[in-house]
Amino acid sequence: MDNEINKEFKNHLFVLIICGGGGTRLWPRSRKKTPKQFINLLGEKTLFIQTMERARSLAPDERIFIVTNADYVDEILAQGNLPLKNILAEPQGRNTAIAMAAGAAVIAKVDPQAVIVNMWSDHLISPLENFTNDMNQAAEAAFGQDQLVTVGFKPTFPHTGLGYIHIEQPIAGQEKVKVLKVKEFKEKPDLATAESFIKSGDYYWNAGMYTWSAASFLKACEKHALKIFEGVKKIQNAWGQGDEKKVIDEVYANAEDISIDYAVSEKADNLVLVPASFSWNDVGDWQAVAEFSTKDEKNNSFVKLGQTGEVLENNSSGNLVQYTNKLVALVGVKDLVIIDTPDALLVCSKDQSQGVKKIVEALKEKDKKEYL
């Protein structure tokens, strides 16, 4: 019987990839037309290609859908090799609630029994086997049940840049239960509060990695985000019809700009958590890229992106250099980020990587669109 249940949920398992965002902290490599998920950040496959590999470990191509900015459709077709009919192109960004709800509505039209694993297109996750096992467990917990499932990460340090999920303790004698009831969400805390969260052992980092049945999620949208629900029902009815684009444009023009956490998750009383056994990073700045890049004996990461470039170093350590066709020479420097592109050069301290966003804001203020 267990094998039959297992097989049944897998036959209705869909993946929805949310592919938006600009990655401004990874300028000058990440630009408006080529955000971080589509570029080679680590000298390997792009983050989007890695996301597609994870998606295909769960579902066949016909059950993988993508919600994305209309500007990114060609790149998705080139890197993802999915049919155009599986891509919902947003005419404008309206945050994650409408993106996930529209994707769920379209998938529900394809399969009313669908259970959906939601993925972000720009995360770094390993190992694949652990991810696949955890997401299958989340999908099984969500299939045919009126509960929304999130995958949480046990905190390893008092992070003040992430939200936290407060969970109920497992029932005595059932400490190995892997599905935990969610008590509440906590926004990004100050350091002292984050330290208290870790000490209690009852909190997980919130990575926004949700799995739910399409029916349960749309029911939650109807209850907690009615305007979004009404809009995506219109998209659902128009999907595959002649007026599809017109309806999507109209719905998005009037859609609320709100995240999924604020719109639904923090209000829902049927949220449960599956603890993750894999590692995760949203690759939010150059310091994170440096952390995951291959390093030499001096802890330098040199990533060659051109044909003729070269790096020479003397008495230098802990640096990240991404270079194209220039000779880059380092002398007596440490813990720098040096990013060389044809029209812009970034040099910053690793520990100041978050400040790159300020440069992008300054470029916007100066109307330097050619660098954005």
N, C-alpha and C positions, 0 to 999 in steps of 0.2 A: 504493500500500500504506500509506504514512504517513497519508494521509487516512482510510483505513479504520480504522487503529489509533486515530487521534484520535477518530473518531466512536464507536468501541466503548467507550472509557473514559468518554466523556461520557454515553453511554446508561446507565451504571451509577454515575454521580456523584451522591452524596447529601451533604447538609449537615446537621451536627448542631450545634445551638446550645445551649451550656451557659448557663443563665439563672438564676444564683443569686447569693448574696452580698448584703451590705447597704450597702456604701459608707459606712461610719461616718465617714470623714474628710470627707465632704461633707454632714454634718449642718449646719444643720437642714433643708435641702431633702430630703436623702436620709433616709428613715425606713424602718422595718421593713416597713410595708405598701406603701410606694412607694420602692423603692431606686433608685439613680442611673440605671439603664438605662431607667427608665420616665418620668423627669421631664425637663422642658425645661431643660437646663443652659446652653445657649449661645444661647438665643433663637431656636433653629431646631427641627429635628426631634429627637425623643428619640434617645438612643443605640441603643435597641432597634429603632426604625424604621429607622435607618441600617444596623443589622446585617441586618435583613430585606432591605433593598435590595441589600446585598452578597451575601447568600445567593441571592437571585433572579437575580443576574448569573451564577450558576454552575449552578443547578438549578431545575426547575419546582416549584411548591408541593407536589405530591405526594411529592417527594423531599427535602423540608425537614422535619426533625424537631427537637423541642425537649425537653430535660430541664430541669425547673424545680421550684421549691418549689410545693407545692400551693396556697399562698396567692396565687400570681402567675398562675394559669391564666386568670382572667377578664381581667386586664390584657393578657395575651398574645393572647387571642382578639380583644380590642378593637383592639389596636395592630398585631397581626401578620396578622390575617385568615386564619389557617390552620385546617384542620379539627381538631376535638378529638382525633381518632384519631392525630394526629401529635404529640401532647404526652404525654410521660411525666411524671406528677406525683409528685415524691418526697415521702413522708410526713414525712421529716426529713432535714436536711442531713448527708451523710456524706463530704463532700469530693469531689474531682474524679475519683478513680479509678473509684469505683462509678458515678458519673454517666456518664462516657464509655463504660464497659464495658456498662452497661445499655442506653444508646442504640445502641451498636454491635450488641448482641445482637438488639435489636428490628429494626434495619435489616437485619441479616443474614437475619432470618426473611422479610422482604419481598423481598430480593434477595441470594442467597448470593454473588454476584459484586460486591457493592457496594464502592465506594471512597468513603471518608468524609472530607470536609473538616470539621474541628472548629473552631467559632468561639465566642468569648466574646461575650456580649450587650452588654457595657458598654465596648467599646474605641472609640477614635476613629482612623479609618484614611483615608488619602487618598494619591494619587488612586485612584478606583475601578478605572480601566482597568489600572493596574499591579497592584493587588491581584488582580483577576480573572486576569490573565495568569500571575502567580506561583503562584496556587493551582491553576490548571489544570496548570501544569508539575509541581507537587508531586503532584497526583492522577495524572498520567500516569506519574510515577516510581513511584508506589505500586501502580498497577493491575496485577494479575496477577503481582506480585512479592512475595517475602517480605522486605519491608523497610519500616520505619516512617520516615516523612518528617516533619521539622520545618522550619519556616521561621524563619530566624535573622536578626538585625539587626546590621549592622556597628556596633560601638560608636563613638560620636562624642565621648564623654568618659568618665572613669573612674567609672562609676556603681557605688555600693556597695549599692544596694537591689535589684539584679537578679542572677539567676543567669547564668552564662556557659556556653557550649558550646565545647569545644576540638575543632577540626576538623583532619583530616589535610590537608596541603598537596596541591594538585592535582599530578598527574604532570607532569614536565617536558615542555613542548611542548603541554600541554593546559590551560593556565592559564584558558581561557575555559569550562571545564567547569562547569556550574551545579549539579551534584549532588555534594556533598562528603561523604566518610565522616566520621562523628562518632567521635572518639577517647574523649571522656569529658565528663561534666558537672562543673561547679565551682559550689559554693554561693556565696551572696552574699559577696564578698571584702572585705577591708579596703582602704583607699585605695591603699596601696603595691602590693598584689597586683593591684588593678584597673588601675593604671597599667602594670604589667608585662604584663598581658594585652593591653592596647591596643598597646603597643610591639611585641609579638611579631607581631601581625597574624593570629594563628591562632585568635582567639576571636570568638564572636558572642554578642549578648544573647539570652537565652532568654525568649521571650514565651509559651511554652506553646501555640504554634499548630501543631497536629499534623494530618497527613493520612496515612491508611493504608487498606489494604483491611480490610474487616470480618474476614475470615478470618485475616489475619496478626496483627491486633491481638488477637483473641480467643485465638489460639495463644500469643501473648506473655503474655497474662493467665494462661492455664493454666499456663505455665512459671514465671512470676514472682509471681503473685498468685492462687494456686489457690482460696482461699476466695471471693474476689470472682468468679472465673470460675464457680465452682459456683453461686453465688447468681444471677448474671445468666442462666445457662442455664435456671434455674427461671423467671425472668421471661420469657425468650424463649418457653418452652413454654406459658406461661399467657397471653401477649399475644393479645388479641382474644377470649379465652375468658371464661366467667362468673366464674372465680375470680381474674381478673387483679389486682384491687386487693388482695385478701387475700394473694396471693403476694408482691406488691411490698412490702406492709407487713411481712410476715414477713422477707423478705430484708434490707430496710433496717434492721430492728430489730437484726439480728445482723451487719450489715456493718462492716468495718473503716473507721475514719475516717482516710483516707490520700490524699495527692495522687497524681496520675498520674505525676509525676516520680519520687517515691520508690518507688511501687509497681511501675512498669514501665520508664519511659524510662531511668533511670540504671542499670538492670540489663541492658537489652537490648544485644546485640552486633550488631544489624542496623539501627541507626539511621543515617539520612543527613540532610543538611541542604541546603535550597535557600535561597540568599541572597535577602533581600527587596529589592525595588526601590521599595517604598512606605513612607510614614511611618506610625508607630504610636505611640499613647499610651494608657495604661490609665486616664487621667483619674482619678488616684488621690487628688487633693486639690484645694483651691480655687486653689492656685497654678497647677496645670495648667489648670484652667478659665479662669483669667485669661489664660494664655498663648494659648489658642485663641479667646478672645472677640474680637469686633470692637472696635477701639479708636479713640478720637478723637485730636486733635493733641497732647493732653497725656498720652497713653498710658492714659487712663481707659477702663474698660469699664462701660457702664451698660446693664443688661439689664432691660427692663420686662416684668413678668409679670402685672400687673393692668390695670385699665381707666383709672384716674384718677391714678396715681402720677406723680411728677416728681422730677428731680434738679437741684439748683442747686449749682454749685461756684465757689469763689473760691480761687485760688492753690493748687490741689490737683492732684496728678498720680499716675499709676501705680496708681490704685485700681480695684477690682472692686466694683461695687454691683449687687445683684439686688434689685429692689424691687417691691412690689405696688401698693397704693393710697395710700401715704403720700407726703408731700413729704419728700425726703431732702436735707439741706443739708450740704455739705462746705466747711470753711474751713481752709486751711493744713495739710492732711494729705496724706500720700503713702504709697503701697504698702500700703494697707489692703484687707482683704476685709470687706465689709458685706453680710450676707445677711438680708433681711427676710422673715419668714413671719408668718402670722396669730397664732401663739402663741409664737414665739421669735425673738430677734434675735442674730445672731453678728457680733462685731467682732473681727478679729484681724489681725496683721501677715501679709503674704504669706509671709514666710520662716518663719512659725510655723504654717503650714497643717497640717502633720502632727500638731500638738498637739490638733487638734479631736477626734481619737479619744479623748483623755483626758477631754474633757468628756462624751462619750457613756458612757465607763466610769463616770464619777462619777454620771451620771444613773441608770445601772443599779444602782449601789451604794445610791443613795437611793430606789430603787424608783419612780422618776418615769416610769412606763410611758407616761403621756400624751404625753411628749416624745420617745419612741423610735419 
